Amino acid sequence: MTRARYVVAYDGSARGDGALSLAVAMARSLRAELDVVMVLREDDPFEVAYPPVGDVSTLVRTQAQGWLDRAAATVPEDVTVRTHLRSGQSIAQTLLKTVAELEAFAVVIGAASGPASRGLGVGSVAGALLHSSPVPVVLAPSKRPAPERIENLYCAVGTRKGAADVVAEAVAAAERAGMDLHLISLVQLDGDDDSAVRARNEMLLERARQELPDRTVTVHVGQGKTMKKAVRSVEFAPASLLLLGSSRLAQGRQTFLSTTAARMLRHVPVPVVVVPFRADEAGDA
């Protein structure tokens, strides 16, 4: 069976190392292979450099390849890894071109630290990916060590139609990895009627249990007057990964980070996977 491929955005920094460490854990747990990609930003051909310098492109590429080689050497032998050196004016767009070329399943990128080093911050490259990627975008914390394997899978469930789509992605991942699945509901923050919320949670829970008869599937309801308090009321198990759906504002099948998802990112204590919107399933986590 052909294994999924994950593109890892690498730049030689702590964020790049965090992305690679998490990607290794995901590759082990979800039976995937890694493509570590470093993008060298091309200069604007219409911009004159000052002060004038000679051509240093060969030196830069040699140094970048050395970083890639050292990064690949840190990957355990049980994980297949390849390295790729690319160049382009836009790092995010070059990464997405590489994703398409390699037919990768996801792109993993290091995230900045959120408040009190708990949540996830979104830099310019991660932000561009989160608003345009046709594949899931994985945000890896840069200041928290990655586990050897992912052991628990969480999925944030909203009240919009696309919730079932995100749960389906989570079920497929849990089945492939043999993990338990935990559904998280923060919908009370949207002012929805409690009975409607409970009914939807039960429906999604029953559907997930039918798909995963040999695994434990649970629902956790986050409660709090603010997003911070609601998220922190959920007790995340160690070695976890959280799936979020992207906004219904996305075009075609791609990601578009919703306001609610962006607020959640600031407070979640685990790595996050943002799943692309599907044109036939209007989603908004």
C-alpha positions in Angstrom: 0.0 0.0 0.0 1.3 3.4 -1.0 2.1 5.5 2.1 1.0 9.2 2.5 3.7 11.8 2.2 4.1 14.8 4.4 5.9 17.9 3.3 7.8 19.5 6.2 8.7 23.2 5.9 12.2 23.5 7.2 14.4 26.6 7.6 17.1 25.5 10.0 15.5 27.3 13.0 13.8 26.1 16.2 10.5 26.2 14.4 11.8 24.0 11.6 13.2 21.5 14.1 9.8 21.5 15.9 8.0 20.8 12.6 10.4 18.0 11.8 10.1 16.4 15.2 6.3 16.4 15.1 6.3 15.1 11.5 8.4 12.2 12.6 5.9 11.3 15.3 3.0 11.6 12.8 4.9 9.5 10.2 5.4 6.7 12.8 1.8 6.8 14.0 0.0 7.4 10.6 2.3 5.3 8.4 3.6 8.2 6.3 6.9 9.3 4.7 8.5 12.7 5.0 9.7 15.2 2.4 11.7 17.9 4.1 11.6 21.1 2.0 13.7 24.2 2.3 12.7 27.2 0.2 15.3 29.9 -0.7 13.6 33.2 -1.4 14.4 34.6 -4.8 15.2 38.3 -5.1 12.8 40.5 -7.1 14.4 40.8 -10.5 13.3 44.5 -10.7 14.9 45.3 -7.3 18.6 46.5 -7.3 20.5 45.2 -4.3 22.4 47.8 -2.2 25.2 47.7 -1.4 26.1 45.8 -4.6 27.5 42.3 -3.8 28.7 39.4 -6.0 26.8 36.3 -6.7 26.4 34.4 -3.5 23.7 32.0 -4.7 26.1 29.0 -4.8 27.3 29.6 -1.3 23.7 30.0 0.0 22.5 26.8 -1.7 25.5 24.9 -0.3 24.7 26.1 3.2 21.0 25.3 2.8 21.7 21.8 1.6 24.0 21.3 4.6 21.1 22.2 6.9 18.8 19.8 5.0 21.4 17.0 5.3 21.8 17.5 9.0 18.0 17.6 9.5 17.6 14.3 7.6 20.3 12.7 9.7 18.2 13.3 12.8 15.3 11.3 11.5 15.1 7.8 12.9 15.8 4.9 10.6 12.2 3.6 10.8 10.9 6.8 9.0 11.5 7.3 5.3 12.8 10.8 4.6 13.8 12.8 1.5 15.1 16.3 1.2 14.3 19.0 -1.4 15.8 22.4 -2.0 13.5 24.9 -3.8 13.6 28.5 -4.6 10.8 31.1 -5.2 9.6 34.6 -4.5 6.9 33.3 -2.2 7.8 30.6 0.4 4.2 29.6 1.0 3.4 29.3 -2.7 6.6 27.4 -3.4 5.8 25.0 -0.6 2.3 24.4 -2.1 3.8 23.8 -5.6 6.0 21.2 -4.0 3.0 19.6 -2.2 1.3 19.3 -5.6 4.4 18.0 -7.3 4.9 15.3 -4.7 1.2 14.6 -4.3 1.7 15.1 -0.5 -1.2 14.6 1.9 -0.3 17.4 4.3 2.2 20.2 5.0 3.8 20.5 8.4 5.1 23.9 9.6 6.5 25.2 12.8 4.3 27.7 14.7 5.3 30.5 17.0 4.6 30.3 20.7 1.2 31.6 21.8 0.4 33.3 25.1 2.5 31.9 28.0 4.0 29.5 25.6 0.8 27.4 25.6 -1.0 28.2 22.4 0.1 28.5 18.8 1.1 31.7 17.0 0.8 32.1 13.3 3.6 33.7 11.3 3.4 35.1 7.8 4.2 31.8 6.0 1.9 29.7 8.2 -0.8 32.3 7.8 -0.5 32.2 4.0 -0.7 28.4 4.0 -3.7 28.5 6.4 -5.6 30.7 3.9 -4.8 28.8 0.7 -3.7 25.2 1.2 -5.5 22.4 -0.7 -4.2 19.9 1.9 -4.3 19.8 5.7 -1.9 22.3 7.4 -0.2 21.0 10.6 1.0 23.5 13.1 3.8 22.3 15.3 4.8 24.0 18.6 8.4 25.1 18.5 9.0 25.3 22.3 7.4 22.0 23.4 9.1 18.6 22.7 7.3 16.3 20.3 6.3 12.8 21.4 7.8 9.8 19.8 4.3 8.9 18.5 0.9 10.4 18.4 -1.3 8.4 20.8 -4.5 10.5 21.1 -6.6 12.2 18.4 -8.9 15.1 19.2 -11.4 16.7 16.8 -13.1 20.1 17.4 -16.8 19.9 16.4 -18.9 23.0 15.5 -22.5 23.2 14.6 -22.2 24.0 10.9 -22.7 21.5 8.2 -19.0 20.8 7.7 -18.6 19.3 11.1 -19.4 15.9 9.8 -16.7 16.3 7.2 -14.0 17.1 9.8 -15.2 14.1 11.9 -14.9 11.9 8.8 -11.2 13.0 8.4 -10.6 12.3 12.1 -12.2 8.9 11.9 -10.1 7.9 9.0 -6.9 9.0 10.8 -7.9 7.2 14.0 -8.7 4.0 12.1 -5.4 4.1 10.2 -3.3 4.7 13.4 -5.4 2.5 15.7 -6.0 5.5 18.1 -8.9 6.5 20.3 -10.9 9.5 19.1 -12.1 12.4 21.3 -14.6 14.9 19.9 -14.5 18.4 21.4 -17.5 20.7 21.4 -17.1 24.4 22.2 -20.3 25.4 20.4 -22.0 26.9 23.5 -19.7 29.9 22.8 -21.7 30.5 19.6 -25.0 30.9 21.5 -26.6 27.7 20.2 -29.5 26.1 21.9 -28.1 23.4 24.3 -30.6 20.7 23.2 -29.6 21.2 19.5 -25.9 21.0 20.5 -26.5 17.8 22.5 -28.4 16.2 19.6 -25.7 17.0 17.1 -23.0 15.7 19.4 -24.8 12.5 19.9 -25.3 12.0 16.2 -21.6 12.6 15.4 -20.6 10.4 18.3 -22.8 7.5 17.1 -21.5 7.8 13.6 -17.9 7.8 14.8 -18.5 4.8 17.0 -20.0 2.9 14.1 -16.9 3.6 12.0 -14.5 2.8 14.9 -16.1 -0.2 16.6 -12.8 -1.3 18.2 -11.7 2.1 19.5 -13.0 4.4 22.3 -14.8 7.4 21.0 -15.8 10.2 23.5 -17.2 13.7 23.5 -15.7 16.5 25.7 -17.7 19.8 26.1 -15.5 22.8 26.8 -17.2 25.3 29.1 -16.3 28.9 29.8 -17.2 32.5 29.3 -14.2 33.1 27.1 -12.5 31.0 24.5 -9.4 30.7 26.7 -11.4 29.3 29.6 -13.4 27.0 27.4 -10.4 25.5 25.7 -8.5 25.1 29.0 -11.5 23.3 30.5 -10.7 20.4 28.2 -8.1 18.1 29.6 -5.9 17.0 26.6 -4.1 13.8 27.1 -0.3 13.7 26.4 1.0 12.9 22.8 -2.2 14.4 21.2 -3.1 16.0 18.0 -6.2 18.3 17.4 -8.1 18.5 14.1 -9.9 21.7 13.2 -12.1 22.4 10.2 -11.4 25.5 8.0 -13.9 28.2 7.3 -16.9 28.1 4.9 -15.3 31.2 3.3 -12.7 29.1 1.6 -12.8 28.7 -2.2 -13.0 25.2 -3.7 -11.2 22.6 -1.5 -8.7 24.6 0.5 -8.1 26.0 3.9 -9.3 29.4 5.2 -8.7 30.0 8.9 -12.0 31.1 10.6 -12.1 33.6 13.4 -13.2 30.9 15.9 -10.3 28.6 14.8 -7.8 31.4 15.1 -9.0 32.2 18.6 -8.7 28.5 19.6 -5.1 28.4 18.3 -4.0 30.9 20.8 -4.8 28.6 23.7 -4.6 24.9 22.7 -1.7 23.0 24.3 -1.3 20.5 21.5 -0.3 20.5 17.8 -3.2 21.4 15.4 -4.2 20.1 12.0 -6.4 22.5 10.0 -8.5 20.4 7.5 -9.5 22.0 4.1 -13.0 23.1 3.3 -14.9 20.9 0.8 -17.1 22.7 -1.7 -20.0 20.4 -1.0 -19.7 20.6 2.8 -19.8 24.2 4.2 -17.6 24.0 7.3 -16.5 26.3 10.0 -14.9 24.9 13.2 
